[in-house]
Every structure is written in C-alpha cells, then in structure tokens.
Amino acid sequence: MRAFLHYESRAAHQLDAMIALGSGLARHGVHIDISPGTASAEQADFVAWWGDKVPAELRDKPRLILEAGYINGRSGDYVKDRLRFVSVGWNGLHGCADPGPLDCPPDRWEAIGVKLRPWRTGGNYILICDQHPGDSVSPGNRRWWVAALHDAEPDMKLNSIYRPHPLMADEMGPLSQSLRDAAMCVTWSSTAALESVCLGVPTVAINRGSMAWPVTSRKVSDPPYLGEREQWAYNLAYRQWTHDELANGEAWRHLRDGLET
C-alpha cells in the first residue's frame, strides 16, 4: 500500500505532523511519500492532507485529513493547546469526515482529564464565538452574527456578546472566562463549541462541520440540548492523536479500518 502525505512548504507544524504520521504508517508496512508538491500523489492508494484542501484531481482517492486537535488541556496558550493533539478523519474535515466508531471506550477521554460539568440552566447573555477571518467556512462578519440573533433575543430577554477568534483578539482572555455567566454559546463550526459543551453551557452549532454537532441545538430559538454527552466525549478523544501516537503506529491501528470500509 502507498500513501502520499502533503504539507505546505512554509508550515512547519504540517511537516512535523506528516513526518510523525509517515513513521507510524511505515511501521505498518505502508510505503510513504512526503512532499509539498503533488507529482507522485496519483500513484498513492490514499492521500493525507492538512485541512481538506485536496486538489480536485485527487479527490476520488481516500483522504486522511489532519488538523489541529480539539480538547487538549488547559495551558492557557491557544496555539499550544490546539497543537498538542492532531485531529484525524477520513474524507472530510472535522464533523464532515466519515463518522468512525461511535462506541469508543472512555480511556482516552479520561486520560485528557477534562470533566463534563453539569448543564447550566441560567445565565445573563448569549456568547457568539466567531471563526478565524480566513476560515473557508466562516459565515461572514460580526454584523452577520448580530442579524442572525436579532429575532430571538427579544423573546429570551438576553443581550449578545460577540467574541472574535482568539488569535485575532487576545485581550478578550480565555474562553472559559467569556463563558462564565453565559446562558448560551452560539457558533458556526468553531471548536469553541467543544469547550462550551464541556463547561455545561447550552450551545448552538449552525454548521454540520462542528465536532459538537451531536450535542448542540441548531438555532437560538430551538430548545437547548441538555442530553447525554459522555459517549460523544469518548468518541471525540479517538479523533485526535499526539505526535508520538502518530509516529509509533498506534493512531494508524485505529484509523486503518476507515480505509478498509
């Protein structure tokens, strides 16, 4: 079996992840080619890409899509936290990937050490968490979000607070601080929804690409989701891997079933 692993030439984090993945694949007998170009990709049985930006001519091949991780600890450093793990899924990015196993055990989630807090039933405002401005799935700008909430707010008697992407506005502080008195968190597909759900804040995920989609509602006016989260959390932990787990072949031992199906 052959795999083509792509990285952007000026993105060191992508190269690091692909080198680790390549080491793990080689341990399982997979022949690998790691390159910022695409000349040898046609000969591969599957391709691996950072972000689902696989060229159209290669999208008929199975695609292993890598990106930053999801729930990664509490260092207080957004970039460090996101890159402690690498998220991996077949044929799509985040929630648009193939679903994978839906009955994962709790071991990986418990090792991360994040506790699911009880659902909150009160609060003083709606927190709007925006995407990175360069995100290809971002819905628009601040005015778009405010307009989307306008009709629901009078009934809820709550104001909204807009929070830009943390890499664009460090002065807002950690997300947990913004969520402290929130009655609801509204996202498009941002990973902010994951922390919000873990903290017990009822959350809206508008786009199916959100990894929190199964445990959120779709609109502000919908009844809030206050149901079970445990199995969702266990499954989430099996969608992200450390560089060591990529390199020693542990990640591929779980991921290869997605290629065979």
C-alpha positions in Angstrom: 0.0 0.0 0.0 1.2 3.5 -0.8 0.3 6.8 0.9 1.1 10.4 -0.3 1.4 12.8 2.6 1.2 16.5 1.7 2.3 19.6 3.6 2.6 23.3 2.8 6.3 24.2 2.4 6.2 27.1 4.9 4.1 25.3 7.5 6.4 23.6 10.0 3.6 22.2 12.1 2.2 20.4 9.0 5.6 18.8 8.1 6.0 17.7 11.7 2.7 16.0 11.7 3.2 14.3 8.4 6.7 13.0 9.4 5.1 11.6 12.5 2.2 10.0 10.6 4.7 8.7 8.0 6.7 7.0 10.7 3.6 5.3 12.0 2.5 4.2 8.5 5.9 2.7 7.8 5.7 0.6 10.9 2.6 -1.0 9.4 4.3 -1.6 6.1 2.8 1.3 4.2 5.1 3.0 1.6 5.1 6.7 2.0 5.9 9.8 0.0 6.0 13.2 1.9 6.1 16.2 -0.3 4.8 19.8 -0.6 4.2 19.0 -4.3 1.7 16.6 -5.8 3.6 14.9 -8.6 3.7 11.5 -7.0 0.2 11.6 -5.5 -1.5 9.8 -8.4 0.3 6.5 -7.6 -0.9 6.5 -4.0 -3.7 4.4 -2.6 -4.7 7.2 -0.3 -3.5 10.8 0.5 -3.1 12.7 3.7 -3.6 16.4 3.8 -3.6 19.2 6.4 -7.1 20.6 6.1 -9.4 19.3 3.4 -7.7 21.2 0.6 -7.1 18.1 -1.6 -7.0 19.1 -5.3 -10.0 18.1 -7.4 -8.0 15.6 -9.4 -7.1 13.7 -6.3 -10.5 13.7 -4.5 -11.5 10.3 -5.9 -8.9 8.8 -3.6 -9.5 8.1 0.1 -8.4 11.3 2.0 -7.0 11.3 5.5 -7.5 14.8 6.8 -5.3 16.3 9.6 -5.9 19.5 11.5 -5.3 20.9 15.0 -6.8 18.9 17.9 -10.0 19.5 19.8 -9.8 19.1 23.6 -6.2 19.5 24.6 -5.8 20.6 28.2 -5.7 23.9 29.9 -2.3 25.5 29.4 -3.8 29.0 28.7 -2.0 29.1 25.4 -4.4 28.7 22.5 -1.8 27.6 19.9 0.0 25.2 22.2 -3.3 23.6 23.3 -4.6 23.2 19.8 -1.4 21.5 18.6 -0.8 19.2 21.5 -3.0 16.8 19.5 -3.6 16.4 15.8 -7.2 15.7 14.7 -7.5 13.0 12.0 -10.6 11.9 10.0 -11.3 10.2 6.7 -12.7 12.1 3.7 -13.7 15.3 5.3 -12.7 17.9 7.9 -13.9 17.7 11.4 -17.7 16.9 11.5 -17.8 16.5 7.8 -15.4 13.5 8.0 -16.7 9.9 8.0 -18.1 9.3 11.5 -15.8 6.5 12.5 -16.6 4.3 15.6 -19.4 5.6 17.7 -18.9 3.4 20.7 -15.4 4.2 21.7 -14.2 3.4 25.3 -13.6 6.1 27.8 -9.9 5.6 28.3 -8.6 8.3 26.0 -11.0 10.9 27.3 -10.2 10.1 30.9 -6.5 10.5 30.2 -7.1 14.0 28.9 -8.6 14.8 32.3 -11.4 17.2 31.3 -14.6 16.8 33.4 -18.0 17.4 31.9 -19.7 19.9 34.1 -23.5 19.8 34.7 -25.7 21.6 32.2 -26.4 25.2 33.0 -29.9 26.5 33.1 -29.4 30.2 33.7 -27.1 33.0 32.6 -27.0 36.6 31.6 -26.1 36.7 27.9 -25.6 34.9 24.6 -21.9 34.5 23.7 -21.2 34.5 20.0 -17.9 32.8 19.1 -16.7 33.6 15.6 -14.4 31.7 13.3 -10.9 32.8 12.1 -11.5 35.5 9.5 -9.5 33.4 6.9 -11.6 30.3 7.6 -13.1 29.0 4.4 -16.4 28.1 6.2 -16.7 31.3 8.1 -20.3 32.7 7.6 -19.3 36.4 7.4 -18.6 39.1 9.9 -19.9 40.5 13.2 -22.9 42.1 11.5 -24.0 38.6 10.2 -24.0 37.1 13.7 -25.9 40.0 15.2 -28.5 39.8 12.5 -28.8 36.0 13.0 -29.7 36.6 16.7 -31.8 39.6 16.3 -35.2 37.9 16.2 -34.5 35.5 19.1 -33.1 38.0 21.6 -36.3 39.9 22.5 -38.0 36.6 23.5 -35.0 35.5 25.5 -34.6 38.9 27.1 -30.8 38.5 26.7 -28.1 40.6 25.1 -25.4 39.1 22.9 -21.6 39.4 23.4 -19.5 39.0 20.3 -16.2 37.2 20.7 -13.8 37.2 17.7 -11.4 34.4 17.1 -8.8 34.3 19.9 -5.9 34.6 17.6 -7.3 38.0 16.5 -8.2 39.4 19.9 -6.0 38.2 22.7 -7.3 40.9 25.0 -10.6 39.0 25.5 -8.9 36.5 27.7 -9.6 32.7 27.9 -12.9 31.4 26.5 -13.8 29.9 29.9 -13.9 33.5 31.2 -16.2 34.7 28.5 -18.5 31.7 29.2 -18.6 32.2 32.9 -22.1 33.9 33.0 -23.3 32.9 29.5 -26.8 31.4 29.2 -25.9 30.1 25.7 -22.9 29.9 23.3 -23.6 30.3 19.6 -21.1 29.1 17.0 -20.8 28.2 13.3 -18.4 25.3 13.4 -15.8 26.7 15.8 -14.1 24.4 18.3 -15.2 26.9 20.9 -18.4 24.8 21.0 -16.5 21.9 22.4 -15.3 23.8 25.4 -18.7 25.4 25.9 -20.4 21.9 25.9 -17.8 20.6 28.3 -18.4 23.5 30.7 -22.2 22.8 30.6 -23.2 25.8 28.6 -26.1 25.1 26.2 -24.6 25.5 22.7 -25.8 26.2 19.2 -23.8 24.8 16.3 -25.2 26.1 13.0 -22.9 24.2 10.6 -22.7 20.4 10.5 -18.9 20.6 10.3 -18.9 21.3 14.1 -17.5 18.5 16.2 -20.1 19.4 18.8 -23.0 18.9 16.3 -24.4 15.8 18.1 -24.7 17.6 21.5 -25.9 21.0 20.4 -29.0 22.7 19.1 -29.3 24.3 15.6 -30.8 27.7 16.3 -31.1 30.1 19.3 -34.9 29.7 19.2 -34.6 25.8 19.5 -34.9 24.1 22.8 -31.4 23.8 24.2 -29.7 20.4 24.1 -29.3 19.2 27.7 -28.8 15.5 27.0 -26.1 12.9 27.3 -22.5 13.9 26.4 -20.4 11.1 27.7 -20.3 8.9 24.6 -19.8 11.9 22.4 -16.7 12.8 24.5 -15.3 9.3 24.3 -15.6 9.3 20.5 -14.1 12.7 20.3 -11.0 11.6 22.1 -10.5 8.9 19.4 -10.5 11.6 16.7 -7.3 13.2 17.9 -3.8 11.8 18.4 -0.4 13.0 19.8 2.6 13.1 17.5 4.0 10.2 19.5 0.9 8.1 18.8 1.1 9.0 15.1 4.7 8.0 15.0 4.6 4.8 16.9 1.7 3.4 14.7 -1.0 3.5 17.4 -3.1 6.0 15.6 -3.0 4.1 12.3 -4.0 0.9 14.1 -7.4 2.6 14.8 -7.6 4.6 11.6 -6.9 1.9 9.0 -10.4 0.4 9.5 -11.8 3.6 8.0 -9.8 3.0 4.8 -11.0 -0.6 4.5 -14.6 0.3 4.8 
